[in-house]
Amino acid sequence: MNHNASPSARPHRTRGIVLLTLAVLGLAGAGFVLRRPLTMSAPMCAAGRWHGCFDTFNGVVLMTLAAVPPALLVVWALAHRRRAAGAPAAWRTSLAEVGMVLGTAPFLWMTMMPGAGAGVVPERVSLVPLRDLVTMGTGGIVGNLLVFASLGFFAPMRFAALASVPRILLLGAGCSALVETAQYVLRLDRVSSVDDVLVNAVGAVLAALASRRWWCSTTGSPSAHGRPASTTAPAG
């Protein structure tokens, strides 16, 4: 009989509970700080009205916070099913899947919101690197860093093929380029800028570095840590 299985599983379970608790507390704190602008959109969102809820930043944030409890239930259901099947890292994998969607979809929605001149003003493109960066301001830079931060944080934990900083950089840049192209094609009265692509990709990489200890331990690959695997055979 193996007496080491249960004690070794307890730290992993405790760590998962702590992470979920911290996430809930963080979201609750954000909701408390933003309670006034969020309550302005609450009546519109409760009535299911497009204008005043789904076409405003406050409305999207409110709907995102409201989606957190159901998302946690989905994480629990997926993890329970995986544990029953004997899958490794059930909680981590389930949290990564839900986190990628819940953390990325709201930012994409806000990024694709049409401006006042959508469909009327001509398309605007900025292909000169770092030219728009000085005009973004602190809020614009932080917002762009967060667009694909959840994807960069959770994707390497879920997909071993993405457990690499260069691959996350390419993933963030590719997804951002698709968004900028869609803004241009749909004429959303937004500037399709190469600086947005750069900042979005950097945000994904920074988030990936923040979760590196988890996706490195998940892959167990020396290359995931940035070191090539040794091919030298042991002596004797």
C-alpha positions in Angstrom: 0.0 0.0 0.0 1.3 3.4 -1.0 1.2 5.8 1.9 2.9 8.7 0.0 0.1 9.3 -2.6 -2.3 11.2 -0.3 0.3 13.5 1.4 1.9 14.3 -2.0 -1.5 15.2 -3.5 -2.4 17.5 -0.6 0.0 20.4 -1.5 -1.2 20.4 -5.1 -4.8 20.5 -4.0 -4.1 23.2 -1.4 -2.2 25.3 -4.0 -5.2 25.1 -6.4 -7.6 26.2 -3.7 -5.3 29.1 -2.8 -5.0 30.2 -6.4 -8.8 30.1 -6.9 -9.3 32.0 -3.6 -6.9 34.7 -4.6 -8.5 35.0 -8.0 -12.0 35.4 -6.4 -10.6 38.0 -3.9 -8.9 39.9 -6.7 -12.1 40.1 -8.8 -14.1 41.1 -5.7 -11.6 43.9 -5.0 -11.8 45.1 -8.6 -15.6 45.0 -8.4 -15.5 47.1 -5.2 -13.2 49.7 -6.7 -15.3 49.9 -9.9 -18.7 49.6 -8.2 -19.9 53.1 -9.2 -19.4 52.9 -13.0 -20.5 49.2 -12.9 -23.8 50.1 -11.2 -24.5 52.6 -14.0 -24.6 49.8 -16.5 -26.3 47.3 -14.3 -30.0 48.3 -15.2 -29.2 48.1 -18.9 -27.5 44.7 -18.6 -30.2 43.3 -16.5 -32.8 44.3 -19.1 -30.7 42.8 -21.8 -30.3 46.1 -23.7 -27.5 46.4 -26.2 -27.1 50.1 -25.9 -25.7 51.0 -22.5 -24.5 47.5 -21.7 -22.8 45.4 -24.4 -21.5 48.5 -26.3 -19.8 50.1 -23.3 -16.6 49.2 -21.4 -18.5 49.3 -18.0 -21.1 46.9 -19.3 -18.6 44.4 -20.6 -16.7 44.5 -17.3 -19.9 44.0 -15.4 -20.9 41.0 -17.5 -17.4 39.5 -17.1 -17.6 39.7 -13.3 -21.1 38.2 -13.4 -19.6 35.3 -15.5 -17.0 34.4 -12.9 -19.2 32.2 -10.6 -20.5 30.1 -13.6 -16.9 29.9 -14.9 -15.7 28.5 -11.6 -18.4 25.9 -11.6 -17.2 24.9 -15.1 -13.6 24.6 -13.8 -14.8 22.4 -11.0 -16.9 20.2 -13.3 -14.0 19.7 -15.8 -11.5 19.0 -13.0 -13.8 16.5 -11.3 -14.3 14.7 -14.6 -10.6 14.6 -15.4 -9.7 13.4 -11.9 -12.2 10.6 -12.2 -10.5 9.6 -15.4 -7.1 9.7 -13.7 -5.8 12.6 -15.8 -2.8 14.4 -14.4 -3.0 18.1 -13.4 -6.7 18.1 -13.6 -7.3 21.4 -11.8 -4.5 23.2 -13.6 -5.7 22.1 -17.1 -9.3 22.9 -16.4 -8.5 26.4 -14.9 -6.3 27.1 -17.9 -9.0 26.2 -20.4 -11.6 28.4 -18.7 -9.2 31.2 -17.9 -8.1 31.6 -21.5 -11.7 32.1 -22.6 -12.9 34.3 -19.7 -9.8 36.4 -19.7 -9.5 37.0 -23.4 -13.1 37.3 -24.7 -14.0 40.5 -22.9 -10.9 42.3 -24.1 -11.5 41.2 -27.7 -15.1 42.4 -27.4 -13.9 45.9 -26.2 -11.2 46.0 -28.9 -13.8 45.3 -31.6 -16.3 47.8 -30.4 -17.1 50.2 -33.3 -16.4 53.9 -33.0 -18.7 56.8 -33.7 -17.7 56.9 -37.3 -17.8 53.2 -38.0 -18.6 52.5 -41.7 -18.3 56.2 -42.6 -14.7 57.3 -41.9 -11.9 55.8 -44.1 -9.7 53.1 -42.8 -6.6 54.2 -40.8 -3.4 52.3 -40.7 -0.2 53.0 -38.9 2.8 50.9 -39.9 5.6 52.9 -38.4 6.8 51.1 -35.2 6.7 53.1 -31.9 5.1 56.2 -33.5 1.7 55.6 -31.8 3.2 54.3 -28.6 3.9 57.9 -27.3 0.3 58.9 -27.9 -1.3 55.8 -26.2 -0.9 57.1 -22.7 -0.6 54.9 -19.6 -4.2 53.6 -19.8 -3.9 52.7 -23.5 -0.6 50.8 -22.9 -1.9 48.9 -19.9 -5.1 48.0 -21.8 -3.1 46.7 -24.8 -0.8 44.7 -22.5 -3.9 43.0 -21.0 -5.6 42.0 -24.3 -3.8 38.7 -24.7 -2.4 38.5 -21.2 -4.8 35.6 -20.2 -3.9 33.8 -23.3 -0.2 34.1 -22.6 -0.7 33.1 -19.0 -2.8 30.0 -19.5 -2.0 28.7 -23.0 1.4 27.2 -22.1 -0.2 25.5 -19.1 -2.8 23.9 -21.4 -0.9 23.2 -24.6 2.6 21.8 -24.3 3.4 22.8 -27.8 3.1 26.5 -26.7 5.3 26.1 -23.6 8.0 28.4 -25.0 8.4 32.2 -24.8 9.1 32.6 -28.5 6.0 30.7 -29.4 3.9 32.7 -27.0 5.4 35.9 -28.6 4.4 34.6 -32.1 0.9 33.6 -30.8 0.3 37.0 -29.3 1.6 38.8 -32.3 -0.5 36.6 -34.7 -3.7 37.0 -32.8 -3.2 40.8 -32.5 -2.5 41.0 -36.2 -5.8 39.3 -36.9 -7.6 41.7 -34.7 -6.0 44.8 -36.3 -6.9 43.3 -39.8 -10.5 42.8 -38.7 -10.7 46.4 -37.5 -9.5 47.6 -40.8 -11.7 45.3 -43.0 -14.9 46.0 -40.9 -14.2 49.8 -40.8 -14.7 50.1 -37.1 -13.4 53.7 -36.9 -10.2 52.4 -35.2 -6.5 52.8 -36.1 -4.9 49.5 -37.2 -1.5 50.0 -35.7 1.7 48.0 -35.6 2.3 49.3 -32.1 -0.9 47.6 -30.9 0.5 44.3 -32.2 3.8 44.9 -30.5 2.3 45.8 -27.1 -0.3 43.0 -27.3 2.5 40.5 -27.9 4.6 41.9 -25.1 1.7 41.6 -22.8 1.3 37.9 -23.7 5.0 37.2 -23.1 5.0 39.0 -19.7 2.0 36.9 -18.6 3.6 33.7 -19.8 6.7 34.6 -17.8 4.5 35.1 -14.7 3.1 31.6 -15.1 6.4 30.0 -16.2 6.9 27.9 -13.0 3.5 26.1 -13.6 3.8 25.4 -17.3 7.5 24.3 -17.0 6.5 21.8 -14.3 3.6 20.7 -16.5 5.7 20.0 -19.6 8.7 18.7 -17.6 10.8 19.6 -20.6 14.2 21.1 -20.3 13.5 23.2 -23.4 10.6 24.8 -21.7 13.0 26.3 -19.2 15.0 27.8 -22.0 17.8 25.1 -21.8 18.5 22.5 -24.5 18.1 18.9 -23.5 21.4 17.1 -22.9 22.3 14.4 -25.3 25.4 13.2 -23.5 25.1 9.6 -22.3 26.0 8.9 -18.7 29.5 7.3 -18.2 29.7 3.6 -17.7 
